Amino acid sequence: METAAAVEWHSNGSASSAIGSLSRRTEPQEQGLLDRLTSREREILECIVGGQSNKEIAATLVISEKTVKNHVSNILRKLELADRTQAAIYALKRGVTGRRLDD
């Protein structure tokens, strides 16, 4: 739910300053960051975009909640983001998960 609210907030134009640094990266930089993600981290990112909690992701992927937390931390570090809401917006803006947030 938090992710959905953040995406709605962004699509209304209210979050532009909050994600402004994301849009300042160049295309090659973006691809370099995305290439850092493992296939499992991309799965986790897709679940984050779907609004799932760590507990729900753990149940979906049949892994421990601690493992999910580790993957989320790795995703945030690799994509140079502060939180999972930024990660969801990042993924949607770039079509990383097959869904896309139109500008």
N, CA, C and O atoms as CSV, one atom per row, in Angstrom:
chain,resi,resn,atom,element,x,y,z
A,1,MET,N,N,0.816,-1.203,0.000
A,1,MET,CA,C,0.000,0.000,0.000
A,1,MET,C,C,0.856,1.263,0.000
A,1,MET,O,O,0.533,2.244,-0.670
A,2,GLU,N,N,1.958,1.229,0.762
A,2,GLU,CA,C,2.847,2.379,0.811
A,2,GLU,C,C,3.394,2.683,-0.582
A,2,GLU,O,O,3.485,3.842,-0.985
A,3,THR,N,N,3.756,1.629,-1.308
A,3,THR,CA,C,4.298,1.799,-2.655
A,3,THR,C,C,3.261,2.398,-3.586
A,3,THR,O,O,3.562,3.317,-4.348
A,4,ALA,N,N,2.038,1.881,-3.528
A,4,ALA,CA,C,0.967,2.394,-4.385
A,4,ALA,C,C,0.715,3.870,-4.105
A,4,ALA,O,O,0.515,4.658,-5.029
A,5,ALA,N,N,0.726,4.240,-2.835
A,5,ALA,CA,C,0.512,5.640,-2.472
A,5,ALA,C,C,1.653,6.506,-2.994
A,5,ALA,O,O,1.424,7.615,-3.478
A,6,ALA,N,N,2.873,6.003,-2.897
A,6,ALA,CA,C,4.026,6.763,-3.379
A,6,ALA,C,C,3.972,6.943,-4.883
A,6,ALA,O,O,4.291,8.014,-5.398
A,7,VAL,N,N,3.572,5.901,-5.584
A,7,VAL,CA,C,3.479,5.988,-7.035
A,7,VAL,C,C,2.395,6.974,-7.434
A,7,VAL,O,O,2.585,7.771,-8.353
A,8,GLU,N,N,1.250,6.926,-6.745
A,8,GLU,CA,C,0.173,7.875,-7.031
A,8,GLU,C,C,0.656,9.290,-6.744
A,8,GLU,O,O,0.408,10.211,-7.521
A,9,TRP,N,N,1.345,9.452,-5.623
A,9,TRP,CA,C,1.882,10.751,-5.244
A,9,TRP,C,C,2.817,11.247,-6.339
A,9,TRP,O,O,2.744,12.411,-6.734
A,10,HIS,N,N,3.695,10.379,-6.835
A,10,HIS,CA,C,4.627,10.754,-7.896
A,10,HIS,C,C,3.881,11.105,-9.182
A,10,HIS,O,O,4.194,12.104,-9.829
A,11,SER,N,N,2.911,10.299,-9.550
A,11,SER,CA,C,2.225,10.525,-10.822
A,11,SER,C,C,1.436,11.829,-10.825
A,11,SER,O,O,1.132,12.370,-11.888
A,12,ASN,N,N,1.108,12.329,-9.648
A,12,ASN,CA,C,0.436,13.623,-9.549
A,12,ASN,C,C,1.432,14.781,-9.615
A,12,ASN,O,O,1.033,15.946,-9.603
A,13,GLY,N,N,2.722,14.463,-9.684
A,13,GLY,CA,C,3.744,15.492,-9.803
A,13,GLY,C,C,4.246,16.040,-8.489
A,13,GLY,O,O,5.119,16.907,-8.488
A,14,SER,N,N,3.725,15.564,-7.363
A,14,SER,CA,C,4.097,16.103,-6.069
A,14,SER,C,C,5.452,15.627,-5.578
A,14,SER,O,O,6.041,16.258,-4.700
A,15,ALA,N,N,5.952,14.547,-6.113
A,15,ALA,CA,C,7.185,13.964,-5.594
A,15,ALA,C,C,8.403,14.290,-6.434
A,15,ALA,O,O,9.466,13.701,-6.235
A,16,SER,N,N,8.271,15.203,-7.354
A,16,SER,CA,C,9.381,15.450,-8.276
A,16,SER,C,C,10.673,15.823,-7.562
A,16,SER,O,O,11.747,15.397,-7.986
A,17,SER,N,N,10.601,16.597,-6.503
A,17,SER,CA,C,11.830,16.945,-5.800
A,17,SER,C,C,12.385,15.758,-5.033
A,17,SER,O,O,13.599,15.632,-4.876
A,18,ALA,N,N,11.511,14.893,-4.558
A,18,ALA,CA,C,11.951,13.725,-3.797
A,18,ALA,C,C,12.715,12.742,-4.657
A,18,ALA,O,O,13.589,12.030,-4.163
A,19,ILE,N,N,12.393,12.694,-5.944
A,19,ILE,CA,C,13.085,11.749,-6.819
A,19,ILE,C,C,13.905,12.453,-7.890
A,19,ILE,O,O,14.331,11.830,-8.862
A,20,GLY,N,N,14.118,13.716,-7.717
A,20,GLY,CA,C,14.862,14.479,-8.707
A,20,GLY,C,C,16.238,13.918,-8.992
A,20,GLY,O,O,16.683,13.916,-10.140
A,21,SER,N,N,16.921,13.442,-7.960
A,21,SER,CA,C,18.264,12.903,-8.178
A,21,SER,C,C,18.230,11.667,-9.057
A,21,SER,O,O,19.205,11.384,-9.753
A,22,LEU,N,N,17.137,10.930,-9.042
A,22,LEU,CA,C,17.016,9.735,-9.871
A,22,LEU,C,C,17.003,10.103,-11.342
A,22,LEU,O,O,17.569,9.382,-12.164
A,23,SER,N,N,16.371,11.203,-11.684
A,23,SER,CA,C,16.247,11.585,-13.087
A,23,SER,C,C,17.493,12.275,-13.627
A,23,SER,O,O,17.604,12.482,-14.836
A,24,ARG,N,N,18.432,12.635,-12.754
A,24,ARG,CA,C,19.646,13.303,-13.202
A,24,ARG,C,C,20.710,12.321,-13.697
A,24,ARG,O,O,21.716,12.745,-14.265
A,25,ARG,N,N,20.508,11.040,-13.495
A,25,ARG,CA,C,21.476,10.053,-13.956
A,25,ARG,C,C,21.354,9.878,-15.461
A,25,ARG,O,O,20.267,9.997,-16.027
A,26,THR,N,N,22.469,9.597,-16.095
A,26,THR,CA,C,22.449,9.378,-17.536
A,26,THR,C,C,22.088,7.932,-17.843
A,26,THR,O,O,22.149,7.069,-16.967
A,27,GLU,N,N,21.715,7.674,-19.085
A,27,GLU,CA,C,21.307,6.327,-19.507
A,27,GLU,C,C,22.381,5.273,-19.234
A,27,GLU,O,O,22.055,4.225,-18.678
A,28,PRO,N,N,23.666,5.505,-19.605
A,28,PRO,CA,C,24.692,4.499,-19.311
A,28,PRO,C,C,24.848,4.243,-17.815
A,28,PRO,O,O,25.064,3.105,-17.398
A,29,GLN,N,N,24.738,5.302,-17.003
A,29,GLN,CA,C,24.809,5.119,-15.554
A,29,GLN,C,C,23.667,4.236,-15.083
A,29,GLN,O,O,23.864,3.348,-14.254
A,30,GLU,N,N,22.475,4.479,-15.611
A,30,GLU,CA,C,21.301,3.690,-15.239
A,30,GLU,C,C,21.530,2.222,-15.532
A,30,GLU,O,O,21.298,1.372,-14.672
A,31,GLN,N,N,21.984,1.913,-16.742
A,31,GLN,CA,C,22.184,0.523,-17.122
A,31,GLN,C,C,23.243,-0.121,-16.239
A,31,GLN,O,O,23.111,-1.282,-15.852
A,32,GLY,N,N,24.293,0.630,-15.920
A,32,GLY,CA,C,25.333,0.113,-15.040
A,32,GLY,C,C,24.787,-0.260,-13.677
A,32,GLY,O,O,25.158,-1.288,-13.111
A,33,LEU,N,N,23.908,0.573,-13.151
A,33,LEU,CA,C,23.298,0.280,-11.855
A,33,LEU,C,C,22.393,-0.941,-11.947
A,33,LEU,O,O,22.436,-1.816,-11.082
A,34,LEU,N,N,21.588,-0.999,-12.975
A,34,LEU,CA,C,20.656,-2.121,-13.130
A,34,LEU,C,C,21.387,-3.437,-13.340
A,34,LEU,O,O,20.929,-4.482,-12.879
A,35,ASP,N,N,22.518,-3.396,-14.032
A,35,ASP,CA,C,23.300,-4.609,-14.277
A,35,ASP,C,C,23.870,-5.199,-12.996
A,35,ASP,O,O,24.248,-6.369,-12.960
A,36,ARG,N,N,23.930,-4.395,-11.955
A,36,ARG,CA,C,24.443,-4.871,-10.668
A,36,ARG,C,C,23.478,-5.837,-9.980
A,36,ARG,O,O,23.898,-6.641,-9.147
A,37,LEU,N,N,22.195,-5.765,-10.319
A,37,LEU,CA,C,21.199,-6.593,-9.636
A,37,LEU,C,C,21.262,-8.041,-10.104
A,37,LEU,O,O,21.396,-8.323,-11.295
A,38,THR,N,N,21.164,-8.955,-9.134
A,38,THR,CA,C,21.068,-10.376,-9.467
A,38,THR,C,C,19.637,-10.684,-9.886
A,38,THR,O,O,18.741,-9.860,-9.703
A,39,SER,N,N,19.426,-11.857,-10.443
A,39,SER,CA,C,18.061,-12.235,-10.836
A,39,SER,C,C,17.155,-12.311,-9.610
A,39,SER,O,O,15.978,-11.965,-9.699
A,40,ARG,N,N,17.679,-12.757,-8.473
A,40,ARG,CA,C,16.878,-12.823,-7.249
A,40,ARG,C,C,16.521,-11.422,-6.770
A,40,ARG,O,O,15.397,-11.186,-6.326
A,41,GLU,N,N,17.455,-10.505,-6.855
A,41,GLU,CA,C,17.175,-9.128,-6.453
A,41,GLU,C,C,16.120,-8.508,-7.357
A,41,GLU,O,O,15.292,-7.727,-6.890
A,42,ARG,N,N,16.137,-8.841,-8.632
A,42,ARG,CA,C,15.089,-8.357,-9.538
A,42,ARG,C,C,13.731,-8.941,-9.152
A,42,ARG,O,O,12.714,-8.253,-9.234
A,43,GLU,N,N,13.710,-10.200,-8.734
A,43,GLU,CA,C,12.457,-10.807,-8.257
A,43,GLU,C,C,11.934,-10.057,-7.043
A,43,GLU,O,O,10.746,-9.746,-6.953
A,44,ILE,N,N,12.832,-9.772,-6.114
A,44,ILE,CA,C,12.464,-9.035,-4.897
A,44,ILE,C,C,11.950,-7.647,-5.277
A,44,ILE,O,O,10.945,-7.187,-4.735
A,45,LEU,N,N,12.626,-6.989,-6.193
A,45,LEU,CA,C,12.212,-5.654,-6.638
A,45,LEU,C,C,10.815,-5.698,-7.247
A,45,LEU,O,O,10.006,-4.799,-7.020
A,46,GLU,N,N,10.538,-6.726,-8.006
A,46,GLU,CA,C,9.203,-6.878,-8.585
A,46,GLU,C,C,8.145,-7.025,-7.485
A,46,GLU,O,O,7.052,-6.469,-7.594
A,47,CYS,N,N,8.469,-7.763,-6.442
A,47,CYS,CA,C,7.546,-7.913,-5.308
A,47,CYS,C,C,7.349,-6.583,-4.585
A,47,CYS,O,O,6.240,-6.264,-4.155
A,48,ILE,N,N,8.422,-5.811,-4.454
A,48,ILE,CA,C,8.323,-4.487,-3.834
A,48,ILE,C,C,7.385,-3.608,-4.646
A,48,ILE,O,O,6.525,-2.928,-4.087
A,49,VAL,N,N,7.549,-3.621,-5.960
A,49,VAL,CA,C,6.665,-2.847,-6.843
A,49,VAL,C,C,5.222,-3.287,-6.653
A,49,VAL,O,O,4.308,-2.465,-6.724
A,50,GLY,N,N,5.011,-4.575,-6.413
A,50,GLY,CA,C,3.669,-5.101,-6.178
A,50,GLY,C,C,3.108,-4.752,-4.810
A,50,GLY,O,O,1.972,-5.106,-4.495
A,51,GLY,N,N,3.901,-4.055,-3.990
A,51,GLY,CA,C,3.425,-3.608,-2.685
A,51,GLY,C,C,3.545,-4.633,-1.577
A,51,GLY,O,O,2.951,-4.468,-0.512
A,52,GLN,N,N,4.307,-5.692,-1.814
A,52,GLN,CA,C,4.427,-6.739,-0.804
A,52,GLN,C,C,5.393,-6.332,0.306
A,52,GLN,O,O,6.400,-5.667,0.063
A,53,SER,N,N,5.064,-6.747,1.530
A,53,SER,CA,C,5.947,-6.544,2.676
A,53,SER,C,C,7.056,-7.593,2.633
A,53,SER,O,O,6.993,-8.538,1.847
A,54,ASN,N,N,8.072,-7.423,3.479
A,54,ASN,CA,C,9.143,-8.418,3.546
A,54,ASN,C,C,8.590,-9.796,3.896
A,54,ASN,O,O,9.020,-10.804,3.336
A,55,LYS,N,N,7.647,-9.835,4.814
A,55,LYS,CA,C,7.045,-11.104,5.227
A,55,LYS,C,C,6.315,-11.764,4.051
A,55,LYS,O,O,6.428,-12.972,3.843
A,56,GLU,N,N,5.576,-10.974,3.296
A,56,GLU,CA,C,4.852,-11.504,2.133
A,56,GLU,C,C,5.816,-11.978,1.041
A,56,GLU,O,O,5.586,-13.003,0.398
A,57,ILE,N,N,6.885,-11.225,0.843
A,57,ILE,CA,C,7.884,-11.623,-0.150
A,57,ILE,C,C,8.521,-12.947,0.260
A,57,ILE,O,O,8.706,-13.839,-0.567
A,58,ALA,N,N,8.851,-13.065,1.537
A,58,ALA,CA,C,9.452,-14.301,2.047
A,58,ALA,C,C,8.538,-15.493,1.790
A,58,ALA,O,O,9.000,-16.552,1.362
A,59,ALA,N,N,7.250,-15.325,2.049
A,59,ALA,CA,C,6.293,-16.415,1.826
A,59,ALA,C,C,6.164,-16.738,0.337
A,59,ALA,O,O,6.101,-17.907,-0.044
A,60,THR,N,N,6.125,-15.714,-0.494
A,60,THR,CA,C,5.996,-15.904,-1.944
A,60,THR,C,C,7.189,-16.654,-2.519
A,60,THR,O,O,7.022,-17.562,-3.333
A,61,LEU,N,N,8.393,-16.275,-2.096
A,61,LEU,CA,C,9.616,-16.842,-2.668
A,61,LEU,C,C,10.179,-18.010,-1.860
A,61,LEU,O,O,11.205,-18.590,-2.217
A,62,VAL,N,N,9.495,-18.344,-0.769
A,62,VAL,CA,C,9.890,-19.447,0.120
A,62,VAL,C,C,11.342,-19.265,0.587
A,62,VAL,O,O,12.189,-20.144,0.426
A,63,ILE,N,N,11.588,-18.096,1.168
A,63,ILE,CA,C,12.873,-17.782,1.784
A,63,ILE,C,C,12.581,-17.104,3.117
A,63,ILE,O,O,11.437,-16.745,3.395
A,64,SER,N,N,13.604,-16.930,3.939
A,64,SER,CA,C,13.374,-16.303,5.238
A,64,SER,C,C,13.194,-14.792,5.089
A,64,SER,O,O,13.639,-14.184,4.116
A,65,GLU,N,N,12.535,-14.214,6.075
A,65,GLU,CA,C,12.337,-12.764,6.075
A,65,GLU,C,C,13.686,-12.042,6.174
A,65,GLU,O,O,13.873,-10.979,5.583
A,66,LYS,N,N,14.621,-12.628,6.923
A,66,LYS,CA,C,15.969,-12.049,7.041
A,66,LYS,C,C,16.660,-12.011,5.678
A,66,LYS,O,O,17.336,-11.035,5.351
A,67,THR,N,N,16.492,-13.064,4.886
A,67,THR,CA,C,17.078,-13.091,3.542
A,67,THR,C,C,16.471,-11.997,2.673
A,67,THR,O,O,17.177,-11.346,1.902
A,68,VAL,N,N,15.164,-11.795,2.800
A,68,VAL,CA,C,14.499,-10.719,2.047
A,68,VAL,C,C,15.089,-9.373,2.453
A,68,VAL,O,O,15.404,-8.547,1.596
A,69,LYS,N,N,15.239,-9.151,3.753
A,69,LYS,CA,C,15.807,-7.885,4.233
A,69,LYS,C,C,17.203,-7.662,3.668
A,69,LYS,O,O,17.553,-6.547,3.281
A,70,ASN,N,N,18.002,-8.730,3.620
A,70,ASN,CA,C,19.348,-8.620,3.048
A,70,ASN,C,C,19.285,-8.237,1.572
A,70,ASN,O,O,20.034,-7.373,1.117
A,71,HIS,N,N,18.386,-8.883,0.826
A,71,HIS,CA,C,18.235,-8.563,-0.597
A,71,HIS,C,C,17.778,-7.120,-0.789
A,71,HIS,O,O,18.293,-6.419,-1.659
A,72,VAL,N,N,16.819,-6.672,0.013
A,72,VAL,CA,C,16.327,-5.290,-0.098
A,72,VAL,C,C,17.475,-4.310,0.177
A,72,VAL,O,O,17.637,-3.326,-0.545
A,73,SER,N,N,18.258,-4.575,1.206
A,73,SER,CA,C,19.411,-3.714,1.508
A,73,SER,C,C,20.388,-3.679,0.343
A,73,SER,O,O,20.905,-2.619,-0.009
A,74,ASN,N,N,20.640,-4.836,-0.254
A,74,ASN,CA,C,21.546,-4.901,-1.408
A,74,ASN,C,C,20.998,-4.113,-2.595
A,74,ASN,O,O,21.745,-3.408,-3.275
A,75,ILE,N,N,19.701,-4.233,-2.841
A,75,ILE,CA,C,19.057,-3.498,-3.940
A,75,ILE,C,C,19.222,-1.995,-3.733
A,75,ILE,O,O,19.615,-1.274,-4.650
A,76,LEU,N,N,18.920,-1.530,-2.526
A,76,LEU,CA,C,19.015,-0.098,-2.232
A,76,LEU,C,C,20.448,0.396,-2.394
A,76,LEU,O,O,20.683,1.469,-2.950
A,77,ARG,N,N,21.400,-0.388,-1.908
A,77,ARG,CA,C,22.810,-0.003,-2.018
A,77,ARG,C,C,23.244,0.034,-3.485
A,77,ARG,O,O,23.867,1.001,-3.924
A,78,LYS,N,N,22.918,-1.007,-4.236
A,78,LYS,CA,C,23.345,-1.095,-5.640
A,78,LYS,C,C,22.710,-0.019,-6.520
A,78,LYS,O,O,23.344,0.482,-7.448
A,79,LEU,N,N,21.468,0.330,-6.230
A,79,LEU,CA,C,20.775,1.349,-7.026
A,79,LEU,C,C,20.955,2.755,-6.460
A,79,LEU,O,O,20.444,3.731,-7.009
A,80,GLU,N,N,21.699,2.838,-5.339
A,80,GLU,CA,C,21.986,4.121,-4.693
A,80,GLU,C,C,20.704,4.850,-4.299
A,80,GLU,O,O,20.530,6.033,-4.588
A,81,LEU,N,N,19.810,4.115,-3.631
A,81,LEU,CA,C,18.523,4.647,-3.199
A,81,LEU,C,C,18.414,4.584,-1.682
A,81,LEU,O,O,19.157,3.849,-1.031
A,82,ALA,N,N,17.487,5.356,-1.120
A,82,ALA,CA,C,17.348,5.449,0.329
A,82,ALA,C,C,16.322,4.490,0.917
A,82,ALA,O,O,16.491,4.029,2.047
A,83,ASP,N,N,15.260,4.179,0.172
A,83,ASP,CA,C,14.214,3.332,0.741
A,83,ASP,C,C,13.476,2.558,-0.344
A,83,ASP,O,O,13.686,2.777,-1.537
A,84,ARG,N,N,12.605,1.646,0.095
A,84,ARG,CA,C,11.907,0.770,-0.856
A,84,ARG,C,C,10.892,1.522,-1.710
A,84,ARG,O,O,10.578,1.084,-2.817
A,85,THR,N,N,10.381,2.633,-1.223
A,85,THR,CA,C,9.470,3.437,-2.042
A,85,THR,C,C,10.226,4.018,-3.234
A,85,THR,O,O,9.731,3.995,-4.361
A,86,GLN,N,N,11.423,4.536,-2.983
A,86,GLN,CA,C,12.255,5.022,-4.086
A,86,GLN,C,C,12.577,3.886,-5.049
A,86,GLN,O,O,12.594,4.084,-6.264
A,87,ALA,N,N,12.831,2.694,-4.507
A,87,ALA,CA,C,13.140,1.533,-5.358
A,87,ALA,C,C,11.958,1.197,-6.263
A,87,ALA,O,O,12.140,0.900,-7.443
A,88,ALA,N,N,10.753,1.244,-5.712
A,88,ALA,CA,C,9.554,0.941,-6.505
A,88,ALA,C,C,9.364,1.972,-7.613
A,88,ALA,O,O,9.078,1.614,-8.755
A,89,ILE,N,N,9.520,3.238,-7.279
A,89,ILE,CA,C,9.375,4.301,-8.277
A,89,ILE,C,C,10.462,4.166,-9.341
A,89,ILE,O,O,10.191,4.299,-10.535
A,90,TYR,N,N,11.679,3.903,-8.906
A,90,TYR,CA,C,12.803,3.708,-9.824
A,90,TYR,C,C,12.486,2.595,-10.817
A,90,TYR,O,O,12.654,2.766,-12.025
A,91,ALA,N,N,12.029,1.460,-10.308
A,91,ALA,CA,C,11.720,0.302,-11.157
A,91,ALA,C,C,10.586,0.610,-12.126
A,91,ALA,O,O,10.653,0.239,-13.298
A,92,LEU,N,N,9.560,1.276,-11.652
A,92,LEU,CA,C,8.423,1.610,-12.511
A,92,LEU,C,C,8.802,2.609,-13.599
A,92,LEU,O,O,8.362,2.477,-14.741
A,93,LYS,N,N,9.610,3.601,-13.257
A,93,LYS,CA,C,10.011,4.615,-14.243
A,93,LYS,C,C,10.867,4.022,-15.347
A,93,LYS,O,O,10.871,4.515,-16.475
A,94,ARG,N,N,11.594,2.960,-15.020
A,94,ARG,CA,C,12.515,2.373,-15.989
A,94,ARG,C,C,12.020,1.065,-16.579
A,94,ARG,O,O,12.724,0.434,-17.367
A,95,GLY,N,N,10.825,0.654,-16.208
A,95,GLY,CA,C,10.259,-0.576,-16.752
A,95,GLY,C,C,11.035,-1.823,-16.377
A,95,GLY,O,O,10.996,-2.822,-17.095
A,96,VAL,N,N,11.741,-1.774,-15.257
A,96,VAL,CA,C,12.589,-2.886,-14.826
A,96,VAL,C,C,11.785,-4.166,-14.620
A,96,VAL,O,O,12.272,-5.260,-14.903
A,97,THR,N,N,10.577,-4.032,-14.137
A,97,THR,CA,C,9.783,-5.211,-13.796
A,97,THR,C,C,8.736,-5.550,-14.851
A,97,THR,O,O,7.880,-6.404,-14.620
A,98,GLY,N,N,8.796,-4.903,-15.983
A,98,GLY,CA,C,7.790,-5.153,-17.016
A,98,GLY,C,C,6.625,-4.178,-16.934
A,98,GLY,O,O,5.873,-4.018,-17.895
A,99,ARG,N,N,6.476,-3.526,-15.783
A,99,ARG,CA,C,5.473,-2.458,-15.629
A,99,ARG,C,C,6.209,-1.147,-15.820
A,99,ARG,O,O,7.424,-1.077,-15.634
A,100,ARG,N,N,5.488,-0.127,-16.186
A,100,ARG,CA,C,6.151,1.166,-16.396
A,100,ARG,C,C,5.268,2.298,-15.886
A,100,ARG,O,O,4.058,2.312,-16.112
A,101,LEU,N,N,5.892,3.241,-15.199
A,101,LEU,CA,C,5.228,4.450,-14.732
A,101,LEU,C,C,5.481,5.522,-15.777
A,101,LEU,O,O,6.619,5.951,-15.967
A,102,ASP,N,N,4.432,5.954,-16.451
A,102,ASP,CA,C,4.585,6.979,-17.484
A,102,ASP,C,C,4.767,8.340,-16.851
A,102,ASP,O,O,4.131,8.670,-15.849
A,103,ASP,N,N,5.644,9.125,-17.450
A,103,ASP,CA,C,5.894,10.489,-16.934
A,103,ASP,C,C,4.736,11.399,-17.204
A,103,ASP,O,O,4.776,12.575,-16.841
